[in-house]
Amino acid sequence: MARYTGPAYKKSRRLSFSTLENGKELARRPYGPGVHGKDRKRKPSEYGIQLMEKQKVRTMYGLNEKQFKKLFEKAQKMAGVAGENFLKLLESRLDNLVYRIGFGNTRRASRQLVNHGHILVNGKKVDIPSYQVKPGDIISVKESSLEHPAIKNSLELITNRLGFISYDAKKMAATYVRLPERNELNAEINESLIVEYYNR
């Protein structure tokens, strides 16, 4: 299945979940898209609930099905709770951290910045959005891109950052200090349902 590239608001309304994590998609119309969006009241099956949870997280992080499942299988092989490990791996992706730092105002915009070669990891250009960043790695903007209007505009909108990121405004660089704690991530996600979905 290919990565979804359509309207983010429409997808969020279909999933009844803010994939942009700001709630704007559901503020005006907190129901499904289409003329029958308000009338869909059928109770989903247990499988349907698990599938919906998987789709919510997959859409939020912008992965296709193959990437998503591969990362989940990697999380299962790690020590600890599989669901939490999975979220930590998703958060450690370069495109996601570029978004968390504030270089891009959405994950989709952040992925584009990485693809176009604007981002450095430990001083070296990395143009692979799925690159797994390790704690201690430094993410910065390429010198020739420091005045990039999209990056500057996005940084101006940032009011606070999560505790696992340390940002130096003078250098326009951030350090991935540590893996995130579960309570720092989206509380609306029930990762155990995703584990159940893949283990069914």
Order of alpha helices (4+ residues) and beta strands (2+ residues): alpha-alpha-alpha-alpha-alpha-alpha-alpha-beta-beta-beta-alpha-beta-beta-alpha
